[in-house]
Amino acid sequence: MGRLSLVLALARSALTPPIVTEALKTGLFVGLILNLINHGEAVLNGDDFSWGNVVLDFIVPFCVSAYSGTRGAYTACGSPVTEQKPGVS
């Protein structure tokens, strides 16, 4: 498998429902905690804060989780994960 095909296969794997679902859960949970840490005081005091940073606090954990899930699945089975067809184990 060539390098470009591997990258594309890993990208497709990262977009499978199980990985996306877990990455969303992680992104929301960790993002909420990061936002409380990074922007909690500004919100309580009514100060301005950067919405871009708020969004990044959710996107970064999502991306890290999706990457970890994809990489872990790849390491476990030796090839990129693809969705299974119904009835195939």
C-alpha positions, 0 to 999 in steps of 0.5 A: 500500500502506497503512502498516499493510499495509506493516508486516505485509508486512515482518513476514511477510518477516522470518519467511521461512526464508532470512532467519530462517536467516541471522538465527539464524546471525548471532545465535548467532555474535555472541551468543556473542562478546558473551557472552564479552565481557560475561560471560566473567570472571564465568563464569571466576570463578564469579560471578553474572550475569544470565541475562536479559542472556545471552539479550538478547546473542543476541536483539539480533543476531538482530533486527538481522540479521532487520531488515537482511535484510528491509530489504535485500530490500525495497530490492533488489526494491521490495516486501516479500519473500514466499516463492516457490511451487515452480516459480516463478522 
